[in-house]
Amino acid sequence: MANDPEKLLDEWLSDTGDWFLDPDKEASGRMTQLLYPYKALFSPLRVNSITLKNRLVMAPMGNISMTEETGRPDRSMIAYYEERAKGGAGLITSGLVPVSFGIDHSLTEPGGLTYFPKILGSRTYLAGWRDLAHVVHAAGAHFFIQLSAGLGRVGNPQCLVNQRKFPVSSSFNPNYYLPQVPCLRLSDRKLKQIIRNFGQAAADAKLATIDGVYLHGHEGYLLEQLANTAFNRRKIGRFANWQRFGLDLVKEIRKRTGSDYPIMYRIDLSLALNATFGDRMETVKPLRKFRNERLISQTLDYMKNLVTAGVDLFDVDLGCYDNWWLPHPPATMKPGLFLEAAALVRQYFQEEEIMSNKGLPVPVAAVGKLGYPDLAEKALADGSCDLVMLGRPLLADPQWPNKAYAGRVADIRPCIGCQEACINEFILGGRPQCAVNPRTSYELTLPAEIRPAGQTKKIAVVGAGPAGFECAMAALARGHQVHLFDQQTGVGGMVRLAALPSFKRDLRNYLEWMERTAARAQRDEPDFILKTGTEATLKVLTEGQYDTIVCATGSRNCLPDVEGIDLAITARDLLLDPSRLDGKQKITVVGGGSTGCELAFMVAAEYGLKVTVIEKLPYLMEGICTANRGHLIHELEKCGVRLMNCTELEAIDFGRVTVRTNRSPSVPDPYNSWSPLLPDNVPNPFNKPIQQAMETEELESDLVLIATGTLPQTDLYRLLVDSYAAPDIKLIGDASRPDMITQAVRAGYRTGISL
């Protein structure tokens, strides 16, 4: 092990914004099967008294809003886990299940309801957990419940308004969402009650035939707040020793469950706040209190003591809410980004000869963008880790393990790292879903096998983007005759362009999967005809005598009405022909949404050009997942991209653009990647109005790129409807309502199965 593990952090994080320029690192994120058969992935592993059938673990994806409002697991949550257990993972883990209701006020909604699962409080909860454990066991997998001390400073501060009670933490810490709201210091008495609750929850889990407990000790949640010197600044009492709370609760679980019951612990090797933010840890008020974060060497010592107390198994990552892109790595981050952290812990355990209370080696699970079978196999074979955790890849394709074992990697529907339907759904009041898998979280109502139609129809689908593609494949599965049209040379629609930047490797995997799926349908299904490079005109569609025509014609650019707009090009224009950058030095991107910022990142990181982004709103990338948004802003700053919010385009001329920008100090810092944006329905009483101090500025610019949004492309639909081209004409996807890929996939699939 390195003599000074702290120095490794900078090395581990050094390539978070340019990994895709290294051919080997880029290749590690491809869905290949060069190492098949996967002997390491599908070898068994002993953990305490149980033997896992393989090394694949479903990572905890929070079961927000998946239970009844009282907290009992409902039928949809059970079906969700059953689907993934049938998919072949050896160990299934739940999302966080708090044991601190009544103490951590952020867990409870008005009326005593909650969107979190419960195991404590009522015997009626046990029936749901027993049902869940039974279906997982029936599929040949094991199941661990993830117990959480609570949210603490990262909990919803609305409890202050709804319940007149402050959120809580290990010390007086600012709330993550509203730093102006203080989180009160929990007393030793209440912390001891939480420890007793852990013991009771573990005993209840064991009674419910759950195979083990999984402690939620990372990412800055309440257990981490007590076990990290960044958040725990207590001077007196039992828990001034930052290791004490975690060690006490493990001992309590051991006392209540005995020596044979597996205990797993999720921990971050480092918050990596100082490595992420550098000098800002001294100057940014919400970060200043957290400068004294737990060192890697301290974490290793804590882990050693946790094993002595009774922990059997760890999984290891980096980061917390304040650098949220680390524990929730988006598409812009490298594959396998925490393998070095897992390898360091594993090496430490071996060198220190650390063994569990059962006399077994302590396995270490690796997490973080490992949904690529070859990379996962190599990580195990090289000894970087003992298990591989898959979260979002199992939302995208629950059959990932079975397909990998069978050598069908090409059939795995890949995660695209967008986090818009999994992580972002939590924030917006939904439950875990998937942008590319329309059945995720709907397994109870949308059967795995699409039911055949009672009457065969002839169907035309116009547009082979995600909406049209999903609709065509679902309609084909119903037994219909399907003709899929697209003017482009292949399927994918806008995905074909969006996947062009090198950092969009995950999206390119998805496009390649779409292409393979369409090619297989062409080869094997006589009722499917793919007509790419073909315009679906009124004449073509009328002469086709279709029973149903589905218009999935996408969107068109929305251009600002300013002088000189004809001198600019759109984001689509550039992606269609990147040679337009040749000979250019200074680029202006108009529009600071996700498209504009990703375009700016591509131009700055891949082409080395000087880029300015102008956005008229106070915040860039509103509505985008905090992890994705934060990482992109972080990397744009590292690339030297100038971000100008509260700035409007006025005119474009040769070699320059004219903008009106607000110079007021009240304008939000556009490089703020440590604070989230609140959902629109949550008022922020601490928000101060932005004052106006508008000035005109001229920017030198060799090329202006427009990324100011899109409008529905409905011309063909209106023509078809007015011409009565078919008895049934539908409008779906961006052609109906431009939105994220989630909505397009969902609309296409649900339309297809309804035909």
C-alpha positions in Angstrom: 0.0 0.0 0.0 1.2 3.6 -0.7 3.0 5.2 2.2 0.8 8.2 2.0 -2.7 7.2 0.7 -3.9 10.8 0.9 -1.8 11.7 -2.1 -3.6 9.1 -4.2 -6.9 11.2 -4.2 -5.5 13.8 -6.6 -4.3 11.0 -8.8 -7.6 9.2 -8.8 -9.5 12.3 -9.6 -7.1 13.8 -12.1 -8.8 12.4 -15.2 -12.5 12.9 -14.3 -12.8 15.4 -17.2 -10.5 13.9 -19.9 -10.6 10.1 -19.5 -12.3 9.8 -22.8 -9.2 11.1 -24.6 -7.3 8.0 -23.5 -8.2 5.1 -25.9 -7.8 2.4 -23.3 -10.0 4.1 -20.8 -12.6 4.9 -23.4 -12.6 1.3 -24.5 -13.1 0.0 -21.0 -16.6 1.5 -21.2 -17.7 -0.6 -24.2 -20.2 -3.4 -24.1 -17.8 -6.1 -25.3 -17.2 -9.7 -24.3 -13.6 -10.2 -25.1 -13.0 -11.9 -21.7 -15.9 -14.3 -22.0 -16.5 -16.8 -20.3 -16.7 -14.7 -17.1 -15.2 -17.2 -14.7 -14.5 -14.6 -12.0 -17.9 -12.9 -12.1 -19.8 -16.2 -11.7 -17.7 -17.8 -9.0 -19.2 -18.2 -5.5 -18.2 -16.3 -2.4 -18.6 -17.1 1.3 -19.8 -14.3 3.5 -20.2 -15.2 7.2 -22.8 -18.1 7.2 -24.0 -17.7 3.6 -22.5 -18.4 0.2 -23.3 -16.1 -2.6 -23.7 -17.8 -6.0 -21.8 -15.2 -7.9 -19.9 -11.9 -7.4 -22.7 -9.6 -8.7 -24.5 -7.4 -6.2 -27.5 -5.2 -6.9 -26.5 -1.9 -5.4 -28.9 0.0 -3.2 -31.1 2.3 -5.3 -33.3 4.2 -2.9 -36.9 2.8 -2.7 -38.4 6.3 -2.6 -42.2 6.2 -2.9 -42.2 2.4 -3.6 -43.9 1.5 -0.4 -47.3 2.1 1.0 -47.6 5.6 2.6 -47.1 3.9 6.0 -43.7 2.5 4.9 -44.6 -1.1 4.3 -43.2 -2.7 1.0 -46.0 -3.0 -1.5 -46.6 -5.3 -4.4 -44.9 -3.1 -6.9 -41.7 -2.9 -4.8 -41.7 -6.7 -4.4 -42.2 -7.2 -8.2 -39.3 -4.7 -8.8 -36.9 -6.8 -6.7 -38.2 -10.1 -8.0 -37.4 -9.0 -11.5 -33.8 -8.3 -10.6 -33.4 -11.5 -8.6 -34.6 -13.5 -11.6 -32.0 -11.6 -13.6 -29.2 -13.5 -12.0 -27.5 -11.3 -9.4 -26.2 -13.2 -6.4 -27.0 -10.6 -3.8 -29.9 -8.1 -3.9 -29.8 -5.1 -1.6 -32.6 -2.7 -0.7 -32.5 1.0 -0.8 -32.1 2.9 2.5 -34.5 2.0 5.3 -34.3 4.5 8.1 -34.4 3.5 11.8 -34.7 7.0 13.2 -38.3 8.0 12.6 -39.3 10.4 15.4 -35.7 11.5 15.8 -34.8 12.6 12.3 -37.7 14.9 11.4 -36.8 15.0 7.7 -38.0 11.5 7.3 -41.7 12.2 8.1 -44.2 13.9 5.9 -47.3 15.8 7.2 -50.0 13.4 8.5 -47.3 10.9 9.7 -46.7 9.6 6.2 -43.4 8.8 4.6 -41.9 8.1 1.2 -39.3 5.8 2.8 -39.6 2.1 3.6 -40.0 1.1 7.2 -39.2 -2.0 9.2 -39.7 -0.6 12.7 -42.9 0.6 14.3 -45.5 -2.0 13.4 -45.6 -5.7 13.0 -47.6 -5.3 9.8 -44.4 -4.1 8.1 -42.8 -7.6 8.5 -45.3 -9.2 6.1 -44.1 -7.0 3.3 -40.4 -7.7 4.0 -41.0 -11.4 4.3 -42.8 -11.4 1.0 -39.9 -9.6 -0.6 -37.3 -11.9 0.9 -39.3 -15.0 -0.2 -39.5 -13.9 -3.9 -35.7 -13.1 -3.9 -34.9 -16.5 -2.4 -37.2 -18.3 -4.9 -35.1 -16.8 -7.7 -31.9 -18.2 -6.1 -30.5 -14.9 -4.8 -29.8 -13.6 -1.3 -31.2 -10.3 0.1 -29.8 -7.7 2.4 -31.8 -4.8 3.9 -29.9 -1.5 4.0 -30.5 0.1 7.4 -29.9 3.9 7.7 -29.4 6.1 10.8 -31.3 8.8 8.8 -30.6 11.7 6.6 -29.4 14.4 9.0 -28.1 17.5 7.2 -29.0 16.0 3.7 -32.7 15.6 4.7 -35.6 17.7 3.4 -35.6 21.0 5.5 -39.3 21.4 4.9 -39.8 19.7 8.2 -39.1 23.1 9.7 -42.2 24.4 8.0 -44.4 21.3 8.1 -43.7 20.2 11.6 -42.0 23.2 13.2 -39.0 21.0 13.9 -35.4 21.5 12.8 -33.5 18.9 10.9 -30.7 17.2 12.9 -27.1 16.2 12.5 -24.0 15.1 14.4 -23.1 18.7 15.2 -24.5 22.1 14.3 -24.2 21.7 10.5 -25.8 23.7 7.7 -28.6 21.9 5.8 -27.4 20.8 2.3 -30.5 22.1 0.4 -30.9 25.3 2.4 -27.6 26.2 4.1 -29.3 29.0 6.0 -31.3 26.3 8.0 -29.2 24.9 10.9 -29.3 21.2 11.7 -29.4 20.8 15.4 -26.9 18.6 17.3 -28.4 15.2 18.4 -28.1 14.4 22.1 -26.2 11.3 23.2 -29.5 10.0 24.5 -31.2 10.1 21.1 -28.1 8.6 19.4 -28.2 5.7 21.8 -31.9 5.2 20.9 -31.0 5.1 17.2 -28.4 2.4 18.1 -31.0 0.4 19.9 -33.3 0.8 16.9 -30.5 -0.6 14.6 -30.4 -3.7 16.8 -34.2 -4.1 16.8 -34.4 -3.6 13.0 -31.7 -6.2 12.4 -33.5 -8.6 14.7 -36.7 -8.0 12.8 -34.9 -8.4 9.5 -33.6 -11.8 10.6 -37.1 -12.8 11.6 -38.3 -11.8 8.2 -35.8 -14.2 6.6 -33.7 -11.4 5.2 -30.2 -12.8 4.8 -28.2 -9.9 6.2 -28.1 -6.2 7.1 -26.3 -3.5 5.1 -25.3 -0.3 7.0 -25.7 3.0 5.1 -22.5 4.7 6.2 -21.4 6.7 3.2 -22.2 9.8 1.2 -22.7 12.2 4.1 -25.9 10.6 5.5 -26.4 10.7 9.3 -24.2 7.6 10.0 -21.4 9.2 8.0 -22.1 12.6 9.7 -21.3 10.9 13.0 -18.4 8.9 11.7 -16.5 11.7 9.9 -14.6 14.5 11.4 -15.9 16.9 8.7 -19.4 16.7 10.2 -18.8 15.5 13.7 -17.2 18.3 15.7 -18.5 17.2 19.1 -16.2 18.1 22.0 -17.8 16.2 24.9 -19.8 13.0 25.4 -19.5 9.4 24.2 -19.9 10.3 20.5 -17.2 13.0 20.4 -15.1 10.0 19.4 -16.2 9.9 15.8 -15.7 6.1 15.5 -17.9 5.3 18.5 -21.4 5.5 17.0 -20.6 3.1 14.2 -18.8 0.7 16.4 -21.6 0.7 19.0 -24.3 0.0 16.5 -22.4 -2.9 14.9 -22.0 -4.4 18.4 -25.7 -3.9 19.1 -26.6 -5.7 15.9 -24.3 -8.5 16.8 -25.8 -8.8 20.3 -29.3 -8.9 18.8 -28.7 -11.3 15.8 -25.8 -13.5 16.9 -22.5 -14.3 15.3 -23.9 -16.0 12.1 -25.8 -13.1 10.7 -23.9 -11.2 7.9 -23.3 -7.4 8.3 -22.3 -5.3 5.4 -21.1 -1.7 5.6 -21.1 1.0 2.9 -18.4 3.5 3.4 -16.7 6.3 1.5 -12.9 6.0 1.7 -12.8 9.8 1.6 -15.4 12.6 1.1 -12.8 14.1 -1.3 -14.0 17.6 -0.6 -10.6 19.1 -0.3 -9.4 17.3 -3.4 -12.5 18.5 -5.3 -12.8 22.1 -4.2 -9.3 23.1 -3.2 -9.1 26.7 -2.0 -12.9 27.0 -2.1 -12.9 25.0 1.2 -11.6 28.1 2.8 -13.7 30.7 1.0 -17.2 29.2 0.4 -19.3 29.4 3.6 -21.3 26.1 3.1 -18.0 24.2 2.7 -15.8 25.9 5.3 -17.1 23.8 8.2 -16.2 20.6 6.4 -12.5 21.2 5.9 -11.3 18.7 8.5 -12.6 15.6 6.6 -11.7 12.1 7.7 -8.4 11.0 6.1 -8.0 7.8 4.1 -5.7 6.5 6.8 -8.3 7.2 9.4 -11.0 5.4 7.3 -8.8 2.3 7.0 -8.3 2.3 10.8 -12.1 2.7 11.3 -12.8 -0.2 8.9 -10.3 -2.4 10.8 -12.2 -1.6 14.0 -15.6 -2.2 12.4 -14.4 -5.7 11.4 -13.4 -6.4 15.0 -16.9 -5.2 16.1 -18.5 -7.6 13.6 -18.7 -6.3 10.0 -18.2 -9.1 7.4 -18.2 -7.2 4.1 -17.7 -3.6 2.8 -18.3 -1.7 -0.4 -16.3 1.4 -0.9 -16.7 4.7 -2.9 -15.7 8.4 -2.7 -17.6 11.6 -2.2 -20.8 13.0 -0.6 -23.7 15.2 -1.4 -21.6 18.3 -1.7 -19.7 16.7 -4.6 -22.6 14.6 -5.6 -21.2 13.5 -8.9 -18.7 11.2 -7.1 -21.1 8.8 -5.3 -23.5 9.2 -8.3 -21.2 9.2 -11.3 -22.9 10.5 -14.4 -22.1 9.6 -18.1 -19.3 12.2 -18.2 -17.2 10.2 -15.6 -14.9 7.4 -16.4 -15.8 3.7 -16.2 -14.8 1.9 -13.0 -13.8 5.2 -11.3 -13.6 3.7 -7.7 -11.6 0.5 -8.5 -8.4 2.1 -7.1 -10.2 2.8 -3.8 -11.5 -0.8 -3.5 -8.1 -2.1 -4.4 -6.4 0.0 -1.7 -8.8 -1.3 1.0 -8.4 -4.9 -0.2 -4.6 -4.5 -0.1 -4.7 -3.0 3.4 -6.8 -5.9 4.7 -4.4 -8.4 3.2 -1.3 -6.7 4.6 -2.8 -6.2 8.0 -4.1 -9.8 7.9 -7.6 -8.6 8.8 -10.1 -11.4 9.1 -13.8 -11.5 10.0 -15.1 -12.9 13.3 -15.7 -16.1 11.3 -12.1 -16.3 10.4 -12.8 -15.4 6.8 -11.1 -12.8 4.6 -13.2 -9.6 4.5 -14.5 -9.1 0.9 -14.5 -5.6 -0.7 -17.1 -4.7 -3.3 -16.3 -2.2 -5.9 -18.9 0.3 -7.1 -19.2 3.1 -9.7 -19.8 2.6 -13.4 -19.0 -1.1 -13.6 -21.8 -2.1 -15.9 -19.5 -3.3 -18.6 -18.9 -7.1 -18.4 -15.3 -7.1 -19.5 -14.3 -4.3 -17.1 -16.2 -6.1 -14.2 -14.5 -9.4 -15.0 -11.0 -7.8 -15.2 -11.5 -6.0 -11.9 -12.2 -9.3 -10.2 -9.5 -11.2 -12.0 -6.9 -8.5 -11.3 -7.7 -8.6 -7.6 -9.0 -5.0 -7.4 -12.2 -6.2 -5.6 -14.1 -9.3 -4.5 -17.5 -8.3 -5.7 -19.0 -6.0 -8.3 -22.0 -3.8 -7.5 -24.4 -2.8 -10.2 -27.2 -0.2 -9.6 -28.3 1.6 -12.6 -27.2 -1.1 -15.0 -29.8 -3.4 -13.4 -32.5 -0.8 -13.7 -31.7 -0.6 -17.4 -31.6 -4.4 -17.8 -32.4 -6.7 -14.9 -31.2 -9.6 -17.1 -27.6 -8.2 -17.2 -26.2 -11.1 -15.2 -28.0 -13.8 -17.1 -27.1 -12.3 -20.4 -23.4 -11.9 -19.4 -23.2 -15.5 -18.2 -24.8 -16.7 -21.5 -22.4 -14.7 -23.7 -25.1 -12.4 -24.8 -23.5 -9.1 -23.9 -24.6 -7.5 -27.2 -28.2 -8.0 -26.0 -27.7 -6.1 -22.7 -29.7 -2.8 -22.7 -27.1 -0.4 -21.4 -27.4 2.3 -18.8 -26.7 5.7 -20.4 -25.7 7.5 -17.1 -28.3 10.3 -17.5 -29.8 9.8 -14.0 -32.9 11.6 -15.1 -35.3 8.7 -14.3 -33.5 7.2 -11.3 -31.8 9.8 -9.1 -33.7 12.8 -10.4 -37.1 11.1 -10.0 -36.4 11.0 -6.2 -35.9 14.7 -6.1 -39.0 15.4 -8.2 -41.3 13.2 -6.2 -41.2 10.0 -8.2 -39.8 6.6 -7.6 -36.7 4.8 -9.2 -37.3 4.3 -12.9 -35.0 4.1 -16.0 -34.8 6.3 -19.0 -34.1 3.4 -21.4 -36.2 0.7 -19.7 -39.9 1.6 -19.6 -40.8 -1.3 -17.4 -38.5 -0.4 -14.5 -40.7 0.1 -11.4 -43.8 -1.0 -13.4 -43.0 -4.7 -13.4 -46.4 -5.4 -11.7 -48.5 -3.7 -14.4 -46.3 -4.2 -17.5 -45.5 -7.9 -18.0 -42.1 -9.0 -19.2 -43.7 -10.8 -22.2 -45.9 -8.4 -24.3 -49.3 -9.9 -24.9 -50.2 -10.7 -28.6 -52.8 -8.5 -30.2 -56.2 -9.9 -30.9 -56.2 -8.5 -34.4 -53.1 -8.0 -36.6 -52.6 -4.5 -38.0 -50.4 -2.8 -40.5 -48.6 0.0 -38.7 -46.3 2.7 -39.9 -44.0 4.4 -37.4 -42.4 7.6 -38.6 -39.2 8.5 -36.8 -36.7 5.9 -35.4 -35.6 7.9 -32.4 -36.2 6.4 -28.9 -40.0 7.0 -29.1 -40.4 5.5 -32.6 -38.0 2.7 -32.0 -39.6 1.6 -28.7 -43.1 1.8 -30.3 -42.0 -0.2 -33.3 -40.4 -3.0 -31.3 -43.4 -3.2 -28.9 -45.9 -3.3 -31.8 -43.8 -6.0 -33.5 -43.9 -8.0 -30.3 -47.7 -7.7 -30.4 -47.6 -9.5 -33.7 -48.3 -6.5 -36.0 -46.8 -5.8 -39.3 -44.5 -2.8 -38.7 -42.8 -0.4 -41.1 -40.3 2.0 -39.4 -39.3 5.1 -41.4 -36.5 7.6 -40.8 -34.8 10.1 -43.0 -31.4 9.4 -41.3 -29.2 6.5 -42.4 -29.9 4.5 -39.2 -32.1 4.2 -36.1 -31.5 6.5 -33.1 -32.9 9.9 -34.1 -31.2 12.6 -32.1 -29.3 9.9 -30.1 -27.2 9.5 -33.3 -26.0 13.1 -32.8 -26.0 13.3 -29.0 -23.7 10.2 -28.9 -21.0 11.8 -31.0 -18.9 13.6 -28.3 -16.3 11.3 -26.9 -17.5 11.5 -23.3 -20.9 10.2 -24.4 -19.6 6.6 -24.5 -22.6 5.3 -22.5 -25.0 6.9 -24.9 -23.0 5.4 -27.8 -23.5 2.0 -26.2 -27.2 2.5 -26.2 -27.2 3.6 -29.9 -25.2 0.5 -30.8 -27.8 -1.6 -28.9 -30.6 0.0 -30.8 -28.8 -0.7 -34.1 -28.2 -4.3 -33.2 -31.8 -4.8 -32.0 -33.2 -3.3 -35.3 -30.8 -5.4 -37.4 -31.9 -8.6 -35.6 -35.6 -7.7 -36.1 -34.9 -7.1 -39.8 -33.2 -10.5 -40.0 -35.6 -12.6 -38.0 -39.0 -10.9 -38.3 -40.6 -10.9 -41.7 -43.3 -8.5 -40.5 -40.7 -5.8 -39.8 -39.4 -3.5 -42.5 -36.9 -0.8 -41.6 -36.9 2.1 -44.1 -34.0 4.4 -43.1 -32.8 7.1 -45.4 -36.4 7.4 -46.5 -38.8 10.3 -46.2 -42.3 9.3 -45.1 -44.3 11.6 -47.3 -48.1 11.9 -47.3 -48.1 9.9 -50.6 -46.0 7.1 -49.2 -48.1 6.8 -46.1 -51.4 7.0 -47.9 -50.5 4.4 -50.5 -49.3 2.1 -47.7 -52.9 1.7 -46.5 -51.9 1.5 -42.9 -54.3 0.8 -40.0 -52.3 3.1 -37.7 -49.6 5.7 -38.3 -47.5 6.8 -35.3 -45.7 10.1 -35.7 -42.5 10.2 -33.7 -41.0 12.9 -35.8 -39.1 14.6 -33.0 -38.5 18.3 -32.6 -37.1 21.3 -34.5 -34.7 24.0 -33.4 -36.0 27.1 -31.6 -33.9 30.1 -32.7 -33.7 33.5 -31.0 -35.0 36.4 -33.0 -31.8 38.6 -33.0 -29.8 40.4 -35.6 -27.3 38.3 -37.4 -28.9 34.9 -36.4 -28.2 33.6 -39.9 -24.4 33.8 -39.1 -24.8 31.2 -36.4 -25.2 27.5 -36.6 -27.2 25.1 -34.4 -25.9 22.4 -32.1 -27.3 19.9 -34.6 -25.4 21.6 -37.4 -22.1 21.2 -35.6 -22.7 17.6 -34.6 -23.5 16.8 -38.2 -20.3 18.4 -39.3 -17.6 19.0 -36.6 -15.3 20.3 -39.3 -17.0 23.6 -38.9 -14.7 24.1 -35.9 -11.6 24.0 -38.2 -9.6 27.1 -38.0 -11.7 28.6 -35.2 -10.3 29.7 -31.8 -13.1 31.4 -29.9 -16.6 29.8 -29.7 -19.8 31.3 -28.2 -22.5 28.9 -27.1 -25.9 30.5 -26.8 -28.0 28.5 -24.3 -26.9 27.0 -21.0 -29.1 24.0 -20.9 -27.7 20.5 -20.9 -27.2 20.5 -24.7 -25.4 23.8 -24.7 -23.1 22.9 -21.8 -22.3 19.4 -23.2 -21.5 21.1 -26.5 -19.2 23.6 -24.7 -17.5 20.7 -22.9 -16.9 18.9 -26.2 -15.5 21.9 -27.9 -13.3 22.8 -24.9 -12.1 19.4 -23.8 -11.8 17.6 -27.2 -10.8 20.5 -29.5 -9.0 22.7 -27.0 -10.9 25.9 -28.1 -11.8 28.8 -25.9 -15.5 28.7 -25.1 -18.1 31.1 -23.6 -21.6 30.0 -22.7 -24.3 32.6 -22.3 -27.6 31.8 -20.5 -30.4 34.3 -19.9 -31.7 32.5 -16.8 -30.0 32.7 -13.3 -28.9 29.1 -13.4 -27.4 26.8 -16.0 -28.9 23.4 -16.7 -32.1 23.8 -14.6 -33.9 20.5 -14.1 -30.9 18.4 -14.8 -29.8 15.8 -12.1 -27.6 17.5 -9.5 -24.8 15.0 -10.0 -24.8 15.4 -13.8 -25.1 19.2 -13.6 -22.5 19.5 -10.9 -19.9 17.4 -12.6 -20.3 19.3 -15.9 -20.0 22.7 -14.3 -16.9 21.4 -12.4 -15.3 20.3 -15.6 -16.3 23.3 -17.6 -14.5 25.5 -15.0 -11.4 23.3 -15.2 -11.4 23.6 -19.0 -11.5 27.4 -18.7 -15.0 27.8 -20.1 -16.5 31.2 -19.3 -20.1 30.8 -18.0 -22.3 33.9 -18.2 -25.7 33.6 -16.6 -28.3 36.3 -16.5 -27.0 37.2 -20.0 -29.0 37.8 -23.2 -27.8 37.6 -26.7 -28.5 40.9 -28.6 -26.7 40.6 -31.9 -24.3 38.5 -33.9 -21.8 39.9 -36.3 -18.6 38.7 -38.1 -16.1 38.0 -35.4 -18.1 39.1 -32.4 -21.4 38.9 -30.5 -23.1 41.5 -28.5 -24.7 40.5 -25.2 -26.5 42.3 -22.3 -25.2 40.9 -19.0 -26.2 41.5 -15.4 -23.1 42.7 -13.4 -24.9 42.8 -10.0 -23.2 40.9 -7.1 -26.7 39.3 -6.5 -26.3 37.2 -9.7 -25.7 33.6 -8.6 -22.2 32.1 -9.1 -22.5 30.1 -12.3 -19.6 27.8 -11.1 -21.4 26.7 -8.0 -21.3 22.9 -8.1 -21.6 22.3 -4.4 -25.2 23.5 -3.9 -28.3 21.9 -5.5 -31.2 23.7 -7.3 -34.4 23.2 -5.4 -37.5 21.9 -7.4 -39.9 24.6 -8.6 -42.5 23.6 -6.0 -40.3 24.2 -3.1 -40.1 27.9 -2.2 -36.8 29.2 -0.8 -37.6 31.9 1.8 -33.9 32.8 1.9 -33.7 33.7 -1.8 -32.8 37.3 -2.3 -34.1 39.0 -5.5 -31.6 39.5 -8.2 -30.9 43.1 -8.7 -30.5 44.6 -12.2 -27.2 46.1 -13.3 -27.3 45.4 -17.0 -24.3 46.2 -19.2 -23.5 45.7 -22.8 -20.5 43.6 -23.7 -18.9 42.5 -27.0 -17.4 39.1 -27.1 -14.8 38.1 -29.7 -16.2 35.0 -31.4 -15.2 33.0 -34.5 -18.4 30.8 -34.4 -21.7 31.0 -32.6 -23.5 27.8 -31.7 -27.2 28.0 -30.9 -28.6 25.6 -28.3 -31.7 27.5 -27.1 -34.2 24.6 -27.1 -36.6 22.9 -29.4 -40.2 22.9 -30.5 -42.4 19.9 -31.5 -42.2 18.9 -35.1 -45.9 18.4 -35.9 -46.2 19.3 -39.6 -46.5 15.8 -40.9 -48.9 14.8 -38.1 -51.2 17.8 -39.0 -51.0 16.9 -42.7 -51.9 13.2 -42.0 -54.8 14.1 -39.7 -56.2 16.6 -42.2 -55.9 14.1 -45.0 -57.4 11.2 -43.1 -54.3 9.2 -44.1 -55.2 6.3 -41.8 -58.1 5.4 -39.4 -55.7 5.9 -36.4 -53.0 8.5 -36.2 -50.9 9.1 -33.1 -48.4 11.7 -32.0 -45.7 10.7 -29.5 -42.3 11.7 -28.1 -40.7 15.0 -28.8 -43.1 15.6 -31.6 -45.8 15.8 -28.9 -43.8 17.4 -26.0 -40.0 17.9 -26.2 -38.6 16.4 -23.1 -35.9 14.0 -21.8 -35.3 10.5 -23.3 -37.3 9.0 -20.4 -40.6 10.4 -21.7 -39.8 9.4 -25.3 -39.1 5.8 -24.4 -42.0 5.5 -22.1 -44.4 7.0 -24.7 -43.1 4.8 -27.4 -43.4 1.6 -25.4 -46.8 2.3 -23.9 -48.1 3.3 -27.3 -46.7 0.2 -28.9 -48.2 -2.3 -26.4 -51.6 -0.5 -26.8 -51.9 -1.0 -30.6 
